[in-house]
Amino acid sequence: MNPFARPVLDIQPCSRCEHPAVLHQIYSGQHLCQAHLAKSIRKRVSKTLREQLHLPSDARDASGNPGVILVCISGGKDSAVLLDMMVDIVGSRRDIELVCGCVDEGIEGYRAPSMECARDLAASFDLRFETIAYPDLGFERMDAVVEAMPLMAANHKEARGMKPCSYCGVFRRQGLNALAERVGARWMALGHNLDDTAQAMLMNLAKGETDRILRLAPHTAAPLDGLAPRIVPLRWVPEREIHAYAIGAGLPIHHDECPHAPGALRQKHRAHIAAMETANPGTMHGLVHSMDQIRELAPTPNGQGAQPCETCGEPTSQSVCQACTFRTWLAE
């Protein structure tokens, strides 16, 4: 045996053609090449869009302006594939305008390069690109929020044990709502994939917060008053398939992980679900199907139960929304 010989990689052929496979779709047993992976993802996204995005034959408003869909992009793989699919599926409609929106959380060394990827992606499709930063919303930059967390925990027992993602998730939602209002969006598309949705389901179920499960996107059937309905076209596409497609399609994506993410509850559930999916392929699909069944059995639609925040007017399940509570803590 030649000790300097390179190992031979055992690359399986695509189950649908003779080209080399780029991914093994374990839950279906198929090996897919780049072209057939793209067709598989597009088919699922198209079906999901038909279920969630109820477009009229002409989506223009009374003034003749196209109906705006805010496509929320961050520079990561999920939102890059989301925009790529939205352009492919609905981008040719003259009565629809796709506008890209990106939130600048203020994370040194992370957000700037990822925003450049998002900007380049929008430019590659010749789409309008809008941004908003946390200070524009009355919040501190996320790095400053992380520095203030020990003091907020000392002042408020509710803040004890909270991770940066707890604050950032609330602030990001406010940012996306503000962007949607700025561009006059009638719909908002988010890049949540199958893994994200299954994780959210398990997290809320483990905490007994079924009310949060009812409020998860999509919101097409029961939108929240005053907010653009959220759609999640990638909710049936696993993260690894999205990653493989983004790389093969040459989309500009930022690969680094947020430096404040380690230790977050979602990260722990991500590991649990990954192990469950490896042992029993199809687990994530089952969790999302369970989520949909819970929502169907709920006595009230997911948009009900919300009321305007006494401080800012945003929809909330409490008298004062979480964003305003956090803003007060930060001001202190």
C-alpha positions in Angstrom: 0.0 0.0 0.0 1.3 3.4 -0.9 1.4 5.5 2.3 1.3 8.7 0.2 -1.8 7.8 -1.8 -4.8 10.0 -1.4 -7.9 8.4 0.1 -10.6 7.6 -2.4 -13.9 9.4 -1.5 -17.0 7.2 -1.9 -19.3 9.7 -3.6 -22.8 8.3 -4.2 -24.6 9.0 -7.5 -27.8 11.0 -7.3 -30.9 8.8 -6.9 -32.6 10.7 -9.8 -29.7 10.9 -12.3 -26.1 9.9 -12.8 -24.5 13.1 -11.4 -22.6 13.0 -8.1 -24.7 13.6 -5.0 -24.0 16.5 -2.8 -26.3 15.4 0.1 -27.9 12.3 1.5 -31.5 13.1 2.5 -31.6 10.6 5.3 -35.3 10.8 6.1 -36.2 10.0 2.5 -33.3 7.7 1.8 -32.4 9.6 -1.4 -29.0 11.0 -2.5 -29.4 14.3 -4.4 -27.1 16.2 -6.7 -27.1 20.0 -6.7 -29.8 20.3 -9.4 -32.2 17.8 -7.9 -31.6 19.2 -4.4 -32.6 22.6 -5.8 -35.7 21.1 -7.4 -36.6 19.4 -4.1 -36.3 22.6 -2.1 -38.1 24.7 -4.6 -41.0 22.2 -4.7 -41.4 22.4 -0.9 -41.1 26.1 -0.8 -43.6 26.6 -3.6 -46.1 24.4 -1.8 -45.6 26.2 1.5 -45.9 29.6 -0.2 -49.3 28.6 -1.7 -50.5 27.6 1.8 -49.2 30.8 3.6 -49.1 33.6 1.0 -52.7 34.2 -0.2 -52.0 36.6 -3.1 -54.9 38.0 -5.0 -54.8 37.9 -8.8 -53.6 41.6 -8.6 -51.9 42.6 -5.4 -51.6 46.3 -6.3 -53.2 48.8 -3.9 -55.8 51.4 -4.8 -53.0 53.7 -6.1 -51.6 51.0 -8.3 -48.5 50.4 -6.3 -47.3 46.8 -6.1 -47.9 44.8 -2.9 -44.7 44.8 -0.8 -43.2 41.6 0.7 -40.5 42.4 3.2 -37.9 39.6 2.9 -35.9 39.6 6.1 -32.2 38.8 5.4 -29.2 38.8 7.7 -26.3 37.6 5.6 -26.7 34.0 6.7 -27.5 30.9 4.6 -31.2 30.6 5.6 -32.2 34.1 4.6 -30.0 33.9 1.5 -31.9 30.8 0.3 -35.2 32.4 1.3 -34.6 35.5 -0.9 -33.3 33.3 -3.8 -36.5 31.2 -3.7 -38.8 34.2 -3.3 -37.2 35.9 -6.3 -37.5 32.6 -8.3 -41.1 31.9 -7.4 -42.8 35.3 -7.1 -40.2 37.8 -8.2 -41.5 38.0 -11.8 -44.9 39.3 -10.8 -45.3 43.0 -11.6 -47.9 43.4 -8.9 -45.4 42.3 -6.2 -42.3 44.1 -5.0 -39.7 42.3 -2.9 -37.9 44.5 -0.4 -34.9 43.3 1.6 -34.7 44.3 5.3 -31.8 43.8 7.6 -31.5 44.6 11.4 -28.2 45.8 12.7 -28.0 44.5 16.3 -24.6 46.2 17.0 -22.3 43.2 17.5 -18.7 44.1 16.9 -16.9 41.9 14.3 -20.0 40.0 13.4 -22.8 42.1 12.1 -20.7 44.3 9.7 -19.4 41.5 7.5 -22.8 39.7 7.6 -24.6 42.9 6.5 -22.2 43.2 3.6 -23.2 39.7 2.5 -26.9 40.7 2.8 -26.3 43.9 0.9 -24.4 42.0 -1.9 -27.2 39.5 -2.1 -29.9 42.1 -2.5 -27.8 43.9 -5.1 -27.3 40.7 -7.1 -31.1 40.6 -7.5 -31.3 44.4 -8.0 -33.6 44.7 -5.0 -34.1 47.6 -2.5 -32.2 47.1 0.7 -33.3 48.7 4.0 -31.6 48.6 7.4 -32.4 49.6 10.9 -30.2 49.6 14.0 -31.1 49.1 17.7 -30.3 52.7 18.6 -32.9 53.8 16.0 -35.5 51.9 18.1 -34.4 53.4 21.4 -32.3 50.3 22.4 -28.6 50.1 23.1 -26.3 48.3 20.8 -26.3 44.6 21.6 -22.7 44.6 22.9 -23.7 47.3 25.4 -26.7 45.3 26.4 -24.5 42.3 27.2 -22.3 44.5 29.3 -25.4 45.8 31.2 -26.9 42.4 31.8 -25.2 41.8 35.3 -26.5 45.1 36.5 -30.0 44.4 35.1 -30.0 41.0 36.8 -29.0 42.7 40.1 -31.9 45.2 39.8 -34.6 42.8 38.6 -35.1 39.2 39.6 -36.9 38.5 36.3 -33.6 39.2 34.5 -31.6 36.7 36.4 -30.5 33.8 34.3 -31.5 35.5 31.0 -29.1 35.1 28.1 -28.3 37.7 25.4 -30.6 36.0 22.9 -33.6 36.7 25.2 -33.0 40.4 24.7 -31.8 40.3 21.1 -34.8 38.3 19.9 -37.3 40.8 21.4 -35.3 43.8 19.9 -35.0 42.1 16.5 -38.8 41.6 16.3 -39.3 45.3 17.0 -36.7 46.2 14.3 -38.5 44.0 11.7 -41.9 45.4 12.6 -40.4 48.9 12.2 -38.9 48.0 8.8 -42.2 46.5 7.6 -44.0 49.7 8.6 -41.3 51.9 6.9 -41.6 50.1 3.5 -45.4 49.6 3.7 -45.1 45.8 3.7 -48.3 43.7 3.5 -46.4 40.5 4.3 -43.1 39.6 6.0 -41.0 36.6 5.0 -38.7 35.0 7.6 -36.0 32.4 6.9 -36.9 30.0 9.7 -36.0 26.5 8.6 -37.2 23.1 9.7 -34.6 22.9 12.5 -35.6 26.3 13.8 -39.3 25.5 13.9 -38.8 22.1 15.6 -36.5 23.8 18.2 -39.1 26.5 18.9 -41.8 23.8 19.3 -39.8 21.8 21.7 -38.6 24.8 23.7 -42.1 26.1 24.3 -43.5 22.7 24.9 -40.8 21.9 27.5 -41.7 25.2 29.3 -45.5 24.5 29.1 -45.9 27.7 27.1 -48.5 26.5 24.5 -49.7 30.0 24.1 -46.4 30.8 22.5 -46.8 27.9 20.1 -50.0 29.4 19.0 -48.3 32.7 18.2 -45.4 31.3 16.1 -45.3 32.1 12.4 -47.0 31.6 10.0 -49.6 34.2 10.8 -51.6 34.1 7.5 -54.7 32.6 9.0 -54.9 34.9 12.0 -52.6 38.0 11.6 -51.9 40.3 14.6 -53.6 43.6 14.3 -51.3 46.3 13.0 -48.5 43.9 11.9 -47.7 42.5 8.6 -48.5 38.7 8.6 -45.3 36.6 8.9 -44.7 33.8 6.5 -42.0 31.1 6.8 -41.5 29.5 3.4 -38.5 27.3 4.5 -40.2 25.7 7.5 -40.1 22.2 5.9 -36.5 22.4 4.7 -33.8 21.1 7.0 -30.8 23.4 7.8 -28.2 21.1 6.2 -30.1 21.0 2.9 -30.3 24.8 3.0 -26.6 25.0 3.7 -25.7 22.6 0.8 -27.9 24.5 -1.6 -26.5 27.9 -0.6 -22.9 26.7 -1.1 -23.7 25.0 -4.5 -25.6 28.1 -5.7 -22.7 30.4 -4.8 -24.8 32.7 -2.7 -22.9 35.3 -0.7 -23.3 34.1 2.9 -21.6 34.8 6.3 -20.5 31.7 8.1 -19.5 32.9 11.5 -21.8 32.3 14.5 -22.9 35.2 16.7 -20.4 35.5 19.6 -23.3 36.0 22.1 -25.1 32.8 21.1 -23.2 30.2 23.2 -25.1 29.1 26.3 -28.5 30.1 24.9 -31.4 27.7 25.6 -32.0 27.2 21.8 -28.5 25.9 21.4 -29.2 23.2 24.0 -32.4 22.2 22.2 -30.6 22.3 18.9 -28.2 19.5 20.2 -31.1 17.5 21.6 -33.1 17.6 18.4 -30.0 16.8 16.3 -29.4 13.7 18.3 -33.0 12.7 18.1 -33.1 13.2 14.3 -29.9 11.1 13.9 -31.4 8.3 15.9 -34.9 8.6 14.3 -34.9 10.4 11.0 -38.1 12.4 10.6 -38.3 13.5 14.2 -38.2 17.2 13.2 -41.0 16.8 10.7 -43.0 15.1 13.4 -42.5 18.0 15.9 -43.6 20.5 13.3 -46.7 18.4 12.4 -47.5 18.2 16.1 -47.2 22.0 16.3 -49.7 22.4 13.5 -52.1 20.0 15.1 -52.0 21.9 18.4 -52.7 25.1 16.6 -55.7 23.5 14.8 -57.1 22.3 18.1 -56.7 25.7 19.8 -60.0 27.4 20.7 -58.8 30.7 19.4 -56.7 31.7 16.4 -53.0 32.5 17.0 -53.6 36.2 16.4 -56.1 36.7 19.2 -55.3 37.4 22.8 -53.0 40.3 21.8 -53.6 43.9 23.0 -51.7 47.2 22.4 -48.8 47.8 24.7 -49.7 50.7 27.1 -46.3 52.3 26.3 -45.5 51.8 22.6 -48.8 50.4 21.1 -47.2 47.3 19.7 -49.3 44.1 20.1 -48.5 42.1 23.3 -50.1 39.5 25.5 -49.3 41.7 28.6 -50.1 45.3 29.5 -46.6 46.4 28.8 -44.6 44.6 26.0 -41.3 42.9 26.7 -39.4 45.4 24.6 -40.6 48.3 26.6 -39.8 46.4 29.8 -36.2 45.8 28.6 -35.9 49.4 27.5 -36.8 50.5 31.0 -34.2 48.2 32.5 -31.6 49.5 30.2 -32.5 53.2 30.9 -32.0 52.5 34.7 
